[in-house]
Amino acid sequence: MKKRNVKKDLFKHCKKNKMESGKYRNARPGGCAYFLAFIGAVIYYIQSATSFWDGVLGFLKAIVWPAILVYKLFNYLI
């Protein structure tokens, strides 16, 4: 008698249902673009850092740079 792996079967079932419902089928590429921009910002800020803490601050800036960009854009437009 063949032993069934319940966790594996449940995972396959859930994955199949999510794909059919359209949750992942219509995924947008914005996450990929944001991730690539984040990596670029991290590289830029860390290269310009002169100390360890400047590098840490640069990493934190790379996380929030889109919010800063939108804020400055709104200040410019208003």
Secondary structure, 3 states (H helix, E strand, C coil): CCCCCHHHHHHHHHHHHHHHHCCCCCCCCHHHHHHHHHHHHHHHHHHCCCCHHHHHHHHHHHHHHHHHHHHHHHHHHC
